[in-house]
């Protein structure tokens, strides 16, 4: 799993590439603890390269979701592959987490 941070004037984006499982969840956790992330109102998660997510990977997002919401930071996922979206949907996480199709929609949200 590779997590690439991209900061622009509009949002802080984490680009995910690969499989997010127990062994790579620490990489994501570290990225979500980046202090620069808290200087933005929107944190976008680019999922176009995310091919698999395990319960450990989901747990990292859930663990940070409330912390970010308490700090008035919105977490928005975009370009999620169908098989990954199905996991979010089956678990009901699509209700808790904002998921949109494109980066443009994420920026406008």
N, C-alpha and C positions, 0 to 999 in steps of 0.2 A: 504494500500500500504506500502510495506517495500522496502527500498532502502539500499542495503548493499555495501559500498565501499570496493574495493580490490585493493591494490597497489602492483605491481610487478616491476621488473626492466624493463620490456618491455612496460607496459601500465598501465593506471589507469582505472579500470573497475567499473561500477555501475551495480549491479545486481538488477533487478526489479522483484518484486513478488506481484501480486494482481492486483487490478483495479486502474488505474490512472485517477482520475476525479478531479473536482474542489476542493473537500475537501482534497484530498491528493497531489495536485499539489505543494503545498508549501513545502512538504517533498523533492520532486525532485528538486525544485528550490534551496533549501538550499544546497542539495548535489552538484549541479552544480556550486555553488558559493564557494565550498571548495577550499581554496588557494593551497592546495597540488596538486590539479588537474592540475594547470597551470605549474607544473614542468615537465609535460609529453607532448610529441608530439602527443600521441594518447589517446583518451578517448573512451573506449568501453562501449557500453550499451548492457548488456546481457538481452534479452527480453524473455527468455524461460519461465519465470513465469508471464509475463505480459499478463493478460487475457482480458483486456479491456482498451481502451484509449479514453478519451473524448477530445473535442476541447480545454478545459483548459489544459489538459496534453500535447496536441500537441503544444499549445501556449508556454509552458515552454521551450520545445526543440527549437522552432523557435526563441524565445527571446534570447537564449544563443548561437545559431548557429553562428551568425555573430560575436559576441564577441570572441568566440573561434577561428574562422577562422582568425580574425584580429590579434590574438596572436599566429598564426601558430600552432594551436592545431586542429587535425583532430578528428571529431566525427564519430564513426562507430558503427552501430547497428548490432547485430547478434542474431541468433536463435529466430527470430520473428515468432510468431504463424500466420498462414494464415489469420485469421480474422483481426488481427491487421495490418498485411502487406497490406491487401486490403484497409484499411482506408488510409494508407500512399499513396498507389497507386492511389486511386480515387482522392485524393487531389493534386496529382502531387508531393508529398514530396519525393517520391522515386528518383526523379531527383535531388533534392537539398541535400538529405541526403544519405550517403553511407550505404547500407544495404547488408549484406552478410549472408550466411547460417551458418557458423561455427566460433568458436572462432579462430581456426587456420587461416582461411581466413581473419578474422579481424586483427589479428596480422601481417599477411603478407601484408596487404593492405598499 
